[in-house]
Amino acid sequence: MAGHSKFKNIQFRKGAQDKKRAKIFAKISKEITVAAKLGLPDPNANPRLRSAIALGKSQNMPKDNIERAIKKSYDENGENYESVRYEGFGIEGIGVIVETLTDNRNRTAGDIRSVFSKHGGNLGETGSVSFMFNHLGIVKFPKSAGNFDDIFEIATDAGALDCDLIEDNYEISCSTDDLHQVSENIENILGYDITSQLTWKPSSQIPLNKEKALKIIEMIEVLEDHEDVQEVFANFDLPDEVFNELQ
């Protein structure tokens, strides 16, 4: 997702860092709580929890926050969240997938639909957009882990489908079913703390000029600002000249 990756960089650079960090921590905390509640509260026996904790550490999330999120999974009176995916279209037919954790489907669906509508898009049915993406597992770790040829060999031996070096990180892609096994295999070989997660990678991308890019970026920012939204994926591309203008 070249376009969306560039968008993330723009968003991080221009945003209020403390405010964004707090929101990121809140989303990761929710994922940690859900993972611990659905499985075991022990990360060594719960791959989803282990991945969520690794993601928190990669964002410099304090240890106390992580422990607090795990403890919330014991609260019988706490909220029960479920994973719900929403699909829709932005301007220029941009496909958008919104992954949420919600305790109220009706509220979340209404809010997401409103965001799409206000930004010139429309919410679609399940499957209306996802066919334009590949659902994959992604394993990430710093490029300091080794040179590309060595990492590529390690990744393919571990069961990965592809290996990319994107800016300062390796991104290893694999099937969703193999994510935790591939992640463990690579971690055992490298000895690095790595992060792993499911992602939606577009099979093709729609290039946007600056004006259209600003509109779709605004919509994604509003979606990501919603407390129930965990991740947003879109199949737009920012040409380098547009990316440089927006920074």
CORTACOR-V656650 format. One record per backbone hydrogen bond with DSSP energy under -0.5 kcal/mol. NH is the residue of the N-H (numbers start at 1). CO is the residue of the C=O. E is the energy in kcal/mol with one decimal. If there is no record, write none. Layout:
NH,CO,E
NH,CO,E
This chain:
3,236,-0.5
5,1,-2.8
6,2,-2.4
7,3,-2.2
8,4,-2.1
9,5,-1.6
10,6,-2.3
11,7,-2.9
12,8,-2.5
13,9,-2.1
14,10,-2.2
15,11,-1.4
17,15,-0.8
20,16,-2.4
21,17,-2.7
22,18,-2.1
23,19,-1.7
24,20,-2.4
25,21,-2.6
26,22,-2.0
27,23,-2.1
28,24,-2.4
29,25,-2.7
30,26,-1.8
31,27,-1.9
32,28,-2.6
33,29,-2.4
34,30,-2.6
35,31,-2.7
36,32,-2.5
37,33,-2.1
38,34,-2.6
39,35,-1.7
43,41,-0.7
45,42,-1.6
46,43,-0.7
50,46,-2.6
51,47,-2.4
52,48,-2.1
53,49,-2.6
54,50,-2.2
55,51,-2.2
56,52,-2.1
57,53,-2.5
58,54,-2.1
59,55,-1.0
59,56,-0.6
60,57,-1.8
61,56,-2.8
66,62,-1.6
67,63,-2.5
68,64,-2.4
69,65,-2.1
70,66,-1.9
71,67,-2.2
72,68,-1.6
73,69,-0.5
73,70,-1.3
74,71,-1.8
75,72,-1.2
76,74,-0.8
78,75,-1.5
81,79,-0.7
82,102,-2.2
84,100,-1.7
86,98,-2.7
88,96,-2.3
89,122,-2.6
90,94,-3.0
93,90,-1.1
94,91,-1.7
96,88,-2.9
97,233,-2.8
98,86,-3.1
99,97,-0.5
99,231,-2.7
100,84,-2.1
101,228,-2.4
102,82,-2.3
108,104,-2.3
109,105,-3.0
110,106,-2.1
111,107,-2.3
112,108,-2.8
113,109,-2.5
114,110,-1.9
115,111,-1.9
116,112,-2.2
117,113,-2.4
118,114,-2.5
119,115,-1.1
119,116,-0.6
120,117,-1.4
121,116,-3.2
122,89,-2.1
124,87,-3.0
128,125,-2.3
131,127,-0.6
132,129,-2.6
133,130,-1.8
134,201,-3.1
135,133,-0.5
136,134,-0.7
136,199,-2.4
137,174,-3.0
138,197,-3.1
139,172,-2.8
140,195,-3.2
141,170,-1.4
143,168,-2.2
145,142,-1.7
146,143,-1.4
151,147,-2.3
152,148,-3.1
153,149,-1.9
154,150,-2.3
155,151,-2.8
156,152,-2.5
157,153,-2.3
158,154,-1.5
159,156,-1.1
160,155,-2.6
161,173,-3.1
162,173,-1.5
164,171,-2.1
166,164,-0.7
166,169,-2.7
167,165,-0.6
169,166,-2.0
170,141,-3.1
171,164,-3.1
172,139,-3.2
173,162,-1.8
173,171,-0.5
174,137,-2.1
176,135,-0.5
178,175,-0.6
179,175,-0.6
179,176,-0.8
182,178,-3.0
183,179,-2.7
184,180,-2.3
185,181,-2.5
186,182,-2.5
187,183,-2.4
188,184,-2.5
189,185,-1.5
190,186,-2.9
191,187,-2.6
194,192,-0.7
195,140,-2.2
197,138,-2.1
199,136,-3.0
201,134,-2.8
201,199,-0.6
202,200,-0.6
203,132,-2.6
204,132,-0.5
206,235,-2.5
207,205,-0.6
208,237,-1.8
213,209,-2.7
214,210,-2.4
215,211,-1.3
216,212,-2.2
217,213,-2.6
218,214,-2.0
219,215,-1.8
220,216,-2.3
221,217,-2.5
222,218,-2.0
223,219,-2.3
224,220,-2.9
225,221,-1.2
226,222,-0.6
226,223,-1.4
229,226,-1.3
230,99,-3.0
231,99,-1.6
233,97,-2.8
235,95,-1.5
237,206,-2.6
239,208,-0.5
239,237,-0.7
242,239,-0.8
243,239,-2.7
244,240,-2.8
245,241,-1.5
246,242,-1.9
247,243,-0.9
